[in-house]
Amino acid sequence: MNPPKALLILHGKQASNADVREAVTLQRELGWELAVRVTWEPGDTERLVHEALAAGYRTLIAGGGDGTLRETVQALVASGSDASLALMPLGTANDFARAAGISLVPGEALALLDEPPVLIDLGEMNGEPFVNMATGGFGSRVTSSTSEELKRVLGGGAYLLTGLTRFAEIGSAHGRFRGPGFDWEGDFLAFGVGNGRQAGGGQLLCPQAQVDDGLLDVCIVPAPDDAVGTLGTLLSGGLLGVDAVSVSARVPWLEIDAPQPIDVNLDGEPVLGEQLRFGVRPRALRMHLPAGSPLLVGN
């Protein structure tokens, strides 16, 4: 009987990570035929996914942060393959992994290869798929402007520090949010449209979101008189966190119209948009998650 095999697509920054090397060695000792390919420049992830599928690999592993996960998923979905995906979280925030209950220890993350894959939803914005969350407004600017050096030193706390030092730049945007049974218009500081639960290094914007319910969770932080205090509550979690300052909904699709372009962060990728259409691709990805993952219905 042939041994099970998988291919790890590893972010180039992690090529010398001793914990990753040890985890790969252990998985091989446990009987897995585990190959490793390292990214070097933009476009490598997509190429490596297609090469892996062409070589007959039915299980892939994304080794990196939320951005690496999204790039791998995009290429996998575009290929039309039903190969399964595991995640070795090696980024700064690891927002999806933390919410899903995936261990940040490389060896423990690889152990999920022995868990049968489950079908999960993907979100999409203007037809572009995402795994975790789309965020817009000030929070999105904080995430995209946090330096790599600061993230390396402080981890997820870097996003909070960047937010605190940029309070002078706080500004609201105007938009209309429409979905089935939901219609809200006004000035807002930030919003999140979540397949997953958190973004920006631990901001729990959609605390009840699940990845297999066919729905998107929406969180809007209206712009109040005390913008600094509100954003401070959002960034730090506060006693009640985002629930204390937000408008929320759960919908199968959402449209956002804005008079001015909105900064949006789509699983780590910054984009601008005035007309945004969000939807769900139900059961679009086979993923290895912990059996008791909080992101799964029934857990």
C-alpha positions as CSV (number, residue, x, y, z in Angstrom):
1,M,0.0,0.0,0.0
2,N,1.4,3.4,-1.0
3,P,2.0,5.8,1.9
4,P,-0.2,8.9,2.1
5,K,1.5,11.9,0.5
6,A,1.1,15.7,0.7
7,L,3.0,18.8,-0.5
8,L,3.9,21.7,1.8
9,I,4.0,25.1,0.1
10,L,6.2,27.1,2.5
11,H,6.5,30.9,2.6
12,G,10.1,31.8,1.8
13,K,10.6,33.6,5.0
14,Q,10.1,30.3,6.9
15,A,12.7,28.3,4.8
16,S,15.2,28.2,7.7
17,N,12.6,27.6,10.5
18,A,14.0,24.8,12.6
19,D,10.6,23.9,14.0
20,V,9.1,23.4,10.5
21,R,12.0,21.2,9.5
22,E,11.5,19.1,12.7
23,A,7.8,18.9,12.1
24,V,8.3,17.7,8.5
25,T,10.9,15.1,9.6
26,L,8.5,13.8,12.2
27,Q,5.6,13.5,9.7
28,R,7.8,11.6,7.4
29,E,8.8,9.2,10.2
30,L,5.1,8.6,10.8
31,G,4.7,7.3,7.3
32,W,3.8,10.3,5.2
33,E,5.5,11.1,1.9
34,L,5.8,14.8,2.5
35,A,7.4,17.1,-0.1
36,V,8.3,20.8,0.5
37,R,8.4,23.6,-2.0
38,V,9.4,27.2,-1.0
39,T,8.0,30.4,-2.4
40,W,10.4,33.1,-3.6
41,E,8.5,35.8,-5.4
42,P,4.9,36.8,-6.3
43,G,3.1,34.1,-8.3
44,D,5.0,31.2,-6.8
45,T,2.2,30.0,-4.7
46,E,-0.2,29.7,-7.7
47,R,2.5,28.0,-9.8
48,L,3.4,25.5,-7.0
49,V,-0.3,24.6,-6.5
50,H,-0.7,23.8,-10.1
51,E,2.5,21.8,-10.2
52,A,1.5,19.8,-7.2
53,L,-1.9,18.9,-8.6
54,A,-0.3,18.0,-11.9
55,A,2.1,15.7,-10.0
56,G,-0.8,13.9,-8.4
57,Y,-0.9,15.4,-5.0
58,R,-4.3,15.2,-3.4
59,T,-3.4,17.0,-0.2
60,L,-1.7,20.4,0.1
61,I,-0.5,22.3,3.1
62,A,-0.2,26.1,3.2
63,G,2.7,27.1,5.4
64,G,2.5,30.8,6.2
65,G,0.1,33.4,7.3
66,D,-3.4,34.4,6.3
67,G,-2.2,35.8,3.0
68,T,-0.4,32.5,2.1
69,L,-3.6,30.6,3.0
70,R,-5.7,32.8,0.8
71,E,-3.3,32.6,-2.2
72,T,-3.2,28.8,-1.9
73,V,-7.0,28.6,-1.7
74,Q,-7.4,30.9,-4.7
75,A,-5.2,28.8,-6.8
76,L,-6.8,25.5,-5.6
77,V,-10.3,26.8,-6.3
78,A,-9.4,28.2,-9.7
79,S,-8.0,24.8,-10.7
80,G,-11.3,23.1,-10.1
81,S,-9.6,20.4,-8.0
82,D,-11.2,18.8,-4.9
83,A,-7.8,18.3,-3.3
84,S,-7.8,18.9,0.4
85,L,-5.9,21.6,2.3
86,A,-4.2,21.8,5.7
87,L,-2.7,24.9,7.3
88,M,0.6,25.3,9.1
89,P,0.1,28.8,10.6
90,L,3.4,30.7,10.5
91,G,2.3,34.3,10.1
92,T,2.1,37.1,12.6
93,A,-1.6,37.3,13.2
94,N,-2.7,33.8,12.2
95,D,-6.3,35.0,12.6
96,F,-8.0,32.1,10.8
97,A,-5.9,29.5,12.6
98,R,-6.5,30.9,16.0
99,A,-10.3,31.1,15.5
100,A,-10.4,27.6,14.0
101,G,-8.4,26.1,16.9
102,I,-5.4,25.1,14.7
103,S,-2.2,24.8,16.7
104,L,0.5,27.3,16.1
105,V,3.1,24.6,16.8
106,P,4.1,23.2,13.4
107,G,4.2,19.6,14.4
108,E,0.8,19.8,15.9
109,A,-0.6,21.6,12.9
110,L,0.7,18.8,10.6
111,A,-0.9,16.2,12.8
112,L,-4.3,17.5,11.4
113,L,-3.4,15.6,8.2
114,D,-4.7,12.6,9.9
115,E,-8.1,14.3,10.5
116,P,-10.5,13.7,7.6
117,P,-11.2,16.9,5.7
118,V,-14.5,18.7,6.1
119,L,-16.3,20.9,3.5
120,I,-16.2,24.6,4.4
121,D,-17.6,27.7,2.8
122,L,-15.6,30.4,1.1
123,G,-16.5,34.1,1.1
124,E,-16.2,36.1,-2.1
125,M,-15.9,39.8,-2.8
126,N,-16.7,40.9,-6.4
127,G,-16.1,37.3,-7.4
128,E,-12.7,37.0,-5.6
129,P,-12.7,34.2,-3.0
130,F,-11.5,34.7,0.6
131,V,-11.2,32.2,3.5
132,N,-11.3,34.4,6.6
133,M,-12.5,38.0,6.4
134,A,-12.8,41.2,4.5
135,T,-12.3,44.3,6.6
136,G,-12.8,47.9,5.6
137,G,-12.2,51.4,6.9
138,F,-9.7,52.5,9.5
139,G,-9.0,49.0,10.8
140,S,-8.0,47.9,7.3
141,R,-5.5,50.8,7.0
142,V,-4.0,49.8,10.4
143,T,-3.5,46.2,9.2
144,S,-2.0,47.1,5.8
145,S,0.3,49.8,7.2
146,T,1.8,47.9,10.1
147,S,5.5,47.3,9.4
148,E,6.9,43.9,9.0
149,E,9.6,44.7,11.5
150,L,7.0,45.7,14.1
151,K,5.1,42.6,13.5
152,R,8.2,40.5,13.9
153,V,9.0,42.0,17.3
154,L,5.5,42.4,18.8
155,G,3.5,39.8,16.9
156,G,-0.3,40.5,16.9
157,G,0.3,43.4,19.3
158,A,1.9,45.3,16.5
159,Y,-1.6,46.1,15.0
160,L,-2.8,47.6,18.3
161,L,0.3,49.7,18.6
162,T,0.0,51.0,15.1
163,G,-3.7,51.8,15.7
164,L,-2.9,53.7,18.9
165,T,-0.2,55.8,17.1
166,R,-2.5,56.6,14.2
167,F,-5.5,58.0,16.1
168,A,-4.8,61.4,14.5
169,E,-5.7,59.9,11.1
170,I,-9.0,58.5,12.2
171,G,-11.7,59.4,9.7
172,S,-15.0,57.9,8.8
173,A,-16.5,56.8,5.5
174,H,-20.0,56.7,4.3
175,G,-21.7,53.6,2.9
176,R,-25.0,51.7,2.4
177,F,-25.0,48.1,3.4
178,R,-27.8,45.9,2.0
179,G,-28.6,42.2,2.3
180,P,-31.6,40.0,2.8
181,G,-33.6,41.5,5.7
182,F,-30.8,44.0,6.4
183,D,-30.4,47.6,5.3
184,W,-28.1,50.1,7.1
185,E,-26.7,53.4,5.8
186,G,-24.4,55.9,7.5
187,D,-20.9,56.9,8.5
188,F,-18.7,54.1,9.8
189,L,-15.2,53.7,11.2
190,A,-14.8,50.1,10.1
191,F,-16.6,47.0,9.0
192,G,-16.0,43.3,8.7
193,V,-17.6,40.7,6.5
194,G,-16.6,37.3,8.0
195,N,-16.5,33.7,6.9
196,G,-14.1,33.5,9.9
197,R,-14.2,35.4,13.2
198,Q,-11.3,37.7,13.6
199,A,-8.8,39.9,11.7
200,G,-6.1,42.4,12.2
201,G,-4.1,40.5,14.8
202,G,-7.0,39.4,17.0
203,Q,-9.9,41.8,16.5
204,L,-12.9,39.6,17.1
205,L,-15.2,41.3,14.7
206,C,-17.6,38.3,14.0
207,P,-17.5,36.2,17.1
208,Q,-20.3,33.9,16.1
209,A,-19.2,33.2,12.5
210,Q,-19.0,29.6,11.3
211,V,-17.4,28.3,8.1
212,D,-20.0,25.8,7.2
213,D,-23.3,27.5,7.7
214,G,-23.7,29.1,4.2
215,L,-23.8,32.6,5.6
216,L,-21.5,35.6,6.1
217,D,-21.4,37.5,9.4
218,V,-21.4,41.3,9.1
219,C,-20.0,43.8,11.7
220,I,-20.3,47.6,11.2
221,V,-18.7,50.1,13.6
222,P,-20.7,53.3,13.2
223,A,-18.8,56.6,13.5
224,P,-19.8,58.2,16.8
225,D,-18.8,61.5,18.3
226,D,-16.1,59.8,20.3
227,A,-14.2,58.1,17.5
228,V,-11.0,57.6,19.5
229,G,-12.8,55.9,22.3
230,T,-14.8,53.7,20.0
231,L,-11.7,52.6,18.0
232,G,-9.8,52.0,21.3
233,T,-12.6,49.6,22.3
234,L,-12.5,47.9,19.0
235,L,-8.7,47.5,18.9
236,S,-8.2,46.4,22.6
237,G,-11.3,44.3,23.0
238,G,-12.4,46.1,26.1
239,L,-14.9,44.5,28.5
240,L,-17.5,43.9,25.9
241,G,-15.3,44.2,22.8
242,V,-16.8,45.0,19.4
243,D,-20.4,44.0,20.5
244,A,-20.5,47.2,22.6
245,V,-20.1,49.5,19.6
246,S,-21.2,47.7,16.5
247,V,-24.2,46.8,14.2
248,S,-24.3,43.2,13.2
249,A,-26.1,40.9,10.8
250,R,-25.9,37.4,9.3
251,V,-26.7,37.2,5.6
252,P,-26.0,35.0,2.5
253,W,-24.9,38.1,0.5
254,L,-24.2,41.7,1.1
255,E,-23.8,44.8,-1.1
256,I,-21.9,47.9,-0.1
257,D,-22.3,51.2,-2.0
258,A,-20.0,54.1,-1.1
259,P,-19.6,57.6,-2.6
260,Q,-15.8,57.3,-2.1
261,P,-13.5,54.3,-2.5
262,I,-13.2,52.3,0.7
263,D,-9.9,50.7,1.9
264,V,-10.6,47.0,2.1
265,N,-8.3,44.3,3.4
266,L,-9.1,40.9,1.9
267,D,-7.4,38.2,3.9
268,G,-4.2,40.3,4.0
269,E,-4.5,41.9,0.5
270,P,-5.3,45.6,0.4
271,V,-7.8,46.7,-2.3
272,L,-10.0,49.7,-3.0
273,G,-13.7,49.7,-3.9
274,E,-16.8,51.8,-4.2
275,Q,-19.3,49.0,-5.0
276,L,-18.7,45.8,-3.2
277,R,-20.7,42.6,-3.6
278,F,-20.1,39.8,-1.0
279,G,-21.4,36.3,-1.3
280,V,-20.8,32.7,-0.2
281,R,-19.5,29.7,-2.0
282,P,-21.0,26.9,0.1
283,R,-18.9,23.8,0.8
284,A,-16.3,25.0,-1.7
285,L,-13.1,23.7,0.0
286,R,-12.1,20.5,1.7
287,M,-10.0,21.4,4.7
288,H,-8.3,19.6,7.6
289,L,-9.6,21.2,10.8
290,P,-9.6,20.0,14.4
291,A,-12.6,17.8,15.1
292,G,-13.9,20.2,17.7
293,S,-13.2,23.4,15.8
294,P,-15.3,26.4,17.0
295,L,-15.8,27.4,13.4
296,L,-17.8,24.3,12.6
297,V,-21.6,24.1,13.1
298,G,-22.4,21.9,16.1
299,N,-19.2,22.6,18.0
